[in-house]
Amino acid sequence: MNIERLDHLVLTVQSIPAACDFYSRVLGMEVVTFGQGRKALQFGRQKINLHERGREFDPKARHPTPGSGDLCFLTRIPLRQVIAHIRSCKVEILEGPVRRTGAVGPIESVYVRDPDENLIEVSNYPDGVA
């Protein structure tokens, strides 16, 4: 087996409308509807399917819990612009910019929390490498 990439992941949230607002307004993801009215957040060639706590779809994680995620998203937008945008959205920056290690090397990151208190990292690879 040779895994190529991540297609989608699932976040369990308290409020699907609040999650859709945050991820579209702050991170620029597209809210899409699929199946029988389910919601997801589309970005690039990936998506995040949303499950509302207590109304999850089977099969699901054994203990789906809002606020248990720690996700890193890449952007080519310079972090100074990312920081300015996040602040204009009235979202607190917890940390950053700081240097970290991504999947293919060093990255520079800023950290925020979504409405469910998941840790969200927004990062750049130097010179646009990714």
N, C-alpha and C positions, 0 to 999 in steps of 0.2 A: 504494500500500500504506500502511496505517495500523496499526502495531503497537499493540495495546491494553495488554497486560501480559505478564509472564513466567508461563508455565504451570508449567514444571519445569526443573531443571538437573540435571546429573549430577556427582557427586563420585566420583573414584576413591580408594579407601581400602585400607589394609593389612588391616584387619579389620572386616567388616561388624558383628559383634556389639559391638565397641568403639565404632564410630561410632554405632550405635543407642543404646547406653547413654548416651554423652555427650549426644547431641542430644535424647534424651527426658528424661533426668534433669536436665541443666543448662539446656536451653533450652525444655523443655516440649513438644517436638514429638511427634507421634503416629507410632509405627512401624507401617507398613502393609505387608502382603504382597500382591503382585499378580503377574499372569502365572503363570509356573511357579516360584513360590517366591521371586521377586525381592523385595527390600526397598527401601522408600522411607521418607522422613520427611515427614509431612504437617503443614502449618501454614497456617491461613487457606485461601486458594484456590490455594495453590501446594504443590509438593513437591520434594524432593531425591531423585532416584533414586541408589542406591548401586551402584557397580561395584567388585568386589574386584580389586585389582591382579593382572594376569595372567589374569583370568577375565572380562574386559570383554565387553560385548555389542556386536555390529556393527550399524550403523556406529557409530564412536566417534571421539573426538578423535584427532588424529594422534599425539600424545605424551601419553597419559593418565598423570598422575603424582600420587601421593598428596602432599599438602602444598602444592600449587600454587594453592590457592584463597584468595581474599580476599573475604569475604562480609559484607554489612551487613544485619542484621535489625532491624526496627522493633518496638517495644513501647510500649504506653501505660502500663505499670507504671513508677512513678517510679524513676529510676536508683539512688537510695539503696537501694530494695528489691531491685533487680536485683543490685547489688553485694553486698548481704548474702546473697542467695541463692547467687550464684556462689561467694562465700567459704565458705558452708556446704557446698557441694559439693566443697570442697578443690581448686578450680581457681584458678590464679594469674591475677590481673588484671595485664596487661602495661602498660596505660596507661589513664588516665581517672579520673574523667570529664573529657573535653576537648570543646571546641567544634569542630565540623567542618561541612562543607557536604553536605547530602543532595541527593536528586533534585529536591526542590521548595523548598529553602531551608536555613537553619541547623538543625543538629541537635546534640545533646549525646550523646557516645558513651563506651563502655568497650570495651576490647579484651582478648580471651583467645585461646588456641590450642586447637584440638580435638586428639584423639589423633594425627592425622596431621600436626599443626603447621600446618594451614590457619589463617589469621588470621580471627578471628570478631569482628565489631563488633556490639554491641547498642546501639541508639540510640533516642532520643526526639526528636520534634519539639516545640518549645515550644507550650504550650497545646493539645496533642493534635492539631495540624495534621498531616495526612498525606493 
